[in-house]
Protein backbone atom coordinates (compact mmCIF):
# COMPACT_ATOMS: atom_id res chain seq x y z
CA UNK A 1 0.00 0.00 0.00
CA UNK A 2 1.28 3.48 -0.92
CA UNK A 3 1.07 6.57 1.28
CA UNK A 4 -1.64 8.05 -0.98
CA UNK A 5 -3.83 5.02 -0.26
CA UNK A 6 -3.40 5.33 3.50
CA UNK A 7 -4.11 9.06 3.28
CA UNK A 8 -7.23 8.26 1.24
CA UNK A 9 -8.44 6.03 4.10
CA UNK A 10 -8.35 9.08 6.37
CA UNK A 11 -9.98 11.40 3.82
CA UNK A 12 -12.78 8.91 3.13
CA UNK A 13 -13.30 8.47 6.87
CA UNK A 14 -13.82 12.22 7.31
CA UNK A 15 -16.31 12.20 4.40
CA UNK A 16 -18.14 9.34 6.11
CA UNK A 17 -18.09 11.18 9.46
CA UNK A 18 -19.55 14.34 7.88
CA UNK A 19 -22.60 12.31 6.85
CA UNK A 20 -23.07 10.47 10.15
CA UNK A 21 -22.22 12.90 12.96
CA UNK A 22 -25.17 14.61 14.60
CA UNK A 23 -26.06 16.30 17.86
CA UNK A 24 -26.48 13.92 20.77
CA UNK A 25 -23.50 11.75 19.81
CA UNK A 26 -20.69 11.42 22.32
CA UNK A 27 -17.09 12.04 21.32
CA UNK A 28 -16.37 8.41 22.17
CA UNK A 29 -19.06 7.28 19.69
CA UNK A 30 -17.45 9.47 17.02
CA UNK A 31 -13.98 8.11 17.81
CA UNK A 32 -15.18 4.50 17.63
CA UNK A 33 -17.10 5.17 14.40
CA UNK A 34 -14.02 6.72 12.75
CA UNK A 35 -11.66 3.97 13.92
CA UNK A 36 -14.05 1.26 12.72
CA UNK A 37 -14.37 2.96 9.33
CA UNK A 38 -10.59 3.27 8.88
CA UNK A 39 -10.19 -0.45 9.60
CA UNK A 40 -12.97 -1.26 7.11
CA UNK A 41 -11.19 0.86 4.50
CA UNK A 42 -7.85 -0.92 4.90
CA UNK A 43 -5.97 0.44 7.91
CA UNK A 44 -4.45 -2.37 9.95
CA UNK A 45 -3.55 -0.25 12.98
CA UNK A 46 -3.12 3.30 14.23
CA UNK A 47 0.38 4.76 14.44
CA UNK A 48 -0.05 7.45 17.09
CA UNK A 49 -0.14 5.69 20.48
CA UNK A 50 -2.64 3.22 18.96
CA UNK A 51 -5.27 5.97 18.82
CA UNK A 52 -6.95 6.18 15.45
CA UNK A 53 -9.05 9.26 16.06
CA UNK A 54 -8.47 12.16 18.38
CA UNK A 55 -11.83 13.88 18.75
CA UNK A 56 -12.38 17.25 20.41
CA UNK A 57 -15.42 19.54 20.59
CA UNK A 58 -16.26 23.05 21.70
CA UNK A 59 -13.55 24.76 23.72
CA UNK A 60 -11.48 21.53 23.61
CA UNK A 61 -10.73 22.16 19.92
CA UNK A 62 -7.98 24.61 20.80
CA UNK A 63 -6.13 22.14 23.07
CA UNK A 64 -2.96 20.38 21.99
CA UNK A 65 -2.33 17.16 23.87
CA UNK A 66 0.11 14.28 23.57
CA UNK A 67 -1.18 10.83 22.71
CA UNK A 68 0.27 9.59 25.97
CA UNK A 69 -2.18 11.82 27.83
CA UNK A 70 -5.21 11.76 25.52
CA UNK A 71 -8.46 10.39 26.82
CA UNK A 72 -11.62 10.82 24.80
CA UNK A 73 -13.92 13.04 26.83
CA UNK A 74 -17.49 12.07 27.62
CA UNK A 75 -18.73 15.28 26.04
CA UNK A 76 -21.88 15.07 23.91
CA UNK A 77 -22.23 17.06 20.68
CA UNK A 78 -24.64 19.94 21.04
CA UNK A 79 -27.16 21.21 18.52
CA UNK A 80 -24.64 23.91 17.51
CA UNK A 81 -21.07 22.74 18.07
CA UNK A 82 -17.61 22.58 16.55
CA UNK A 83 -15.60 19.34 16.31
CA UNK A 84 -12.00 18.59 15.42
CA UNK A 85 -11.10 15.06 14.31
CA UNK A 86 -7.44 14.05 13.86
CA UNK A 87 -6.92 10.64 12.22
CA UNK A 88 -3.80 8.43 12.22
CA UNK A 89 -4.38 5.32 10.08
CA UNK A 90 -1.53 2.92 9.39
CA UNK A 91 -1.04 0.02 7.02
CA UNK A 92 2.13 -1.99 7.68
CA UNK A 93 4.72 0.80 7.90
CA UNK A 94 2.87 3.53 5.99
CA UNK A 95 1.29 6.28 8.09
CA UNK A 96 -1.57 8.61 7.26
CA UNK A 97 -2.25 11.85 9.09
CA UNK A 98 -5.36 13.91 8.43
CA UNK A 99 -7.32 16.36 10.58
CA UNK A 100 -10.41 18.40 9.88
CA UNK A 101 -12.73 20.70 11.76
CA UNK A 102 -16.46 20.11 11.32
CA UNK A 103 -19.28 22.45 12.30
CA UNK A 104 -22.63 21.17 13.58
CA UNK A 105 -25.56 23.55 13.27
CA UNK A 106 -29.18 22.63 13.94
CA UNK A 107 -28.03 19.14 14.85
CA UNK A 108 -26.12 18.19 11.69
CA UNK A 109 -22.77 18.84 10.04
CA UNK A 110 -22.93 21.74 7.61
CA UNK A 111 -20.66 22.41 4.67
CA UNK A 112 -18.22 25.30 5.03
CA UNK A 113 -20.09 27.75 2.80
CA UNK A 114 -23.32 27.14 4.76
CA UNK A 115 -21.94 27.84 8.25
CA UNK A 116 -24.05 30.48 9.98
CA UNK A 117 -21.73 31.14 12.95
CA UNK A 118 -19.44 33.93 11.67
CA UNK A 119 -16.52 33.08 13.98
CA UNK A 120 -16.52 29.42 12.94
CA UNK A 121 -16.95 30.33 9.28
CA UNK A 122 -13.95 32.71 9.43
CA UNK A 123 -11.89 30.02 11.19
CA UNK A 124 -12.68 27.41 8.55
CA UNK A 125 -11.87 29.96 5.81
CA UNK A 126 -8.52 30.69 7.48
CA UNK A 127 -7.74 26.94 7.56
CA UNK A 128 -8.56 26.74 3.85
CA UNK A 129 -6.28 29.69 3.01
CA UNK A 130 -3.41 28.18 5.03
CA UNK A 131 -3.92 24.82 3.31
CA UNK A 132 -3.82 26.44 -0.13
CA UNK A 133 -0.66 28.35 0.80
CA UNK A 134 1.05 25.14 1.96
CA UNK A 135 0.05 23.40 -1.28
CA UNK A 136 1.99 26.10 -3.17
CA UNK A 137 5.33 25.24 -1.59
CA UNK A 138 5.15 21.72 -0.11
CA UNK A 139 6.21 18.93 -2.47
CA UNK A 140 7.35 15.33 -2.09
CA UNK A 141 10.89 16.75 -1.88
CA UNK A 142 10.08 19.10 1.03
CA UNK A 143 11.93 17.93 4.11
CA UNK A 144 11.17 18.19 7.77
CA UNK A 145 14.10 17.18 9.91
CA UNK A 146 15.53 13.99 8.44
CA UNK A 147 12.34 12.69 6.82
CA UNK A 148 10.23 13.68 3.88
CA UNK A 149 6.75 15.13 4.00
CA UNK A 150 4.33 13.43 1.65
CA UNK A 151 1.54 15.90 1.16
CA UNK A 152 -1.59 15.38 -0.86
Helices and strands as residue ranges (DSSP letters): H 3-20, H 27-40, E 45-46, E 53-57, G 58-62, E 81-87, E 89-91, E 94-95, E 98-105, E 108-110, G 112-114, H 118-137, E 143-144, E 147-148
